[in-house]
Amino acid sequence: MHRQGGSFSNYMPEPKHTLSVEARYRLLKLLYDKPGLSQRELAATLEISLGKTNYCIRALIELGWVKVVNFHNSRHKIGYLYKLTPKGFGEKTRATRQFLKRKIEEYQEIEAEITALQQEMATLETVGPAQADQ
């Protein structure tokens, strides 16, 4: 999921944070579903660089969408939980709605293309190769 550009949110007060709707949706969903993932694991799952992941996490914290909770993991090291705040949950809802809308539009475009291809195939099969030479 390498996507560049787009704004973090239409509701975001500062233009310096950029992330596509899809990337924002996937990051917020992943943080909601698996708050104990490390930044390295988040980066690998989202297929973005560790630096971009760190930047995005910091932006989410700055926006008040995510809070960080320290904990000790099984290897006796301190780890972090990235928890969505109520504000973050609201943004996850908005991102989900936007992403779903875009996917429905893409689906409708693909459906129309499939219908056109099916009609083209039906026409080609009706005409046949003998008539194509004429």
N, C-alpha and C positions, 0 to 999 in steps of 0.2 A: 504494500500500500504506500508507495512513494507518491505523494501528492504535494505539490508546492502551491503557494499562493492562497488566495481566498482570505477572508477575514475570520478571526477567531469567532466572532459573533456579530450579528447586526445590532445587538444590544450592548456590546462592549464599549466602555467609555474611552479606552485608549487604543489608537490604531497600531501601536508598536507590536502587539501580539498577533501573529498570523498563524493560522492553521485551517485547513479546509474543513468543510462541514463534516465530511466523512471521517477525517482524522480526529476532529474534535469529538464526534459521536463515539468512535471506537476507543479513544483514550478515556473518556468519561465512563463508558460502559465497562471497560476493563478495570478501571480504578474502583468502580462500584462493585463489580463481581469478585475481584481479587485484590483487595486493598493491601495485602502483604507482599505483592510482587516487588522486587527490587527494580531500580531504574534500568539496570542492564536487562532484566527479564521483560520489562515493559518495552524497551527498545527492540529487543529481538521479536517479540510477539507482534508489535506494530510495524516492524520492518522499517524503522527509522534509526538514525544515528543516536548514540548515547548522549551526545551533546544537545541534539534537538529535543530529546526526551527530557533532559535536565532543564532546558530552557522552558519547555511546555509546562512541566511540573511547577517550576518557579512562577510562571505566569498564572497558573491556576491558583496557586497559594496567594499570590498578590491580589488576584481578583476576588479572593474570599470564597472560591468554589471548592477548595480542598484544604484540609488541615492535616498536619503531620503528627503522628503519635509514635513516640519511641517505645520499643519493646526489646526484650532479650530473646534471641532465637535459640534453637537447639545447639548451636555451635558456640554458645557463650559470647556471642557478639551482639552488639546493639543493632537492631534492624528498625525499619520504619513501616508504619501503616499509613497509607494515603487514603483518608476518609473524605467522602463528599460531605460538604456542609449542606444545610437546607438550601442555600443559594446555589450551590453546585448541583444539587438534585434538580432544582428548577431549570438550570441550564442544560442538564442531561435530558430532561423532558423536552425542552425546546430543540435541542440537537437531534433527538430521536425523531421528533415530528418533522423537522426539516429534511433529515436523511430519508425518512420514509416517503415523504412527498417526492423527493428527487428520484428515488428508486421506482415509485409508481409511474412517474413520467417516463423514465427510461424503459420500463416494462411496456408501457403503452406504445412507445416508439418502436420497440422491437416487435411487438405484436402486429403493428401496422406493416412493418417491413416483411414479416413472415407472410402475412396475408397477400401482399403484393407479389412476393416470390412464388407463392402457391398459385396465384392467378397466372403469373408468367409461365410457370411449368405446365399448367393446364392448357394454355394457349400453344406452347411449344409442342406438347404431345398431340394436340389436335391437328396442328399444321403438318407435323412429321418432316423427316429429312428430304423427302422427294419434292415437296412444295417449297422448301427453303432454297432449292437450286434455281427456281424460276424467277 
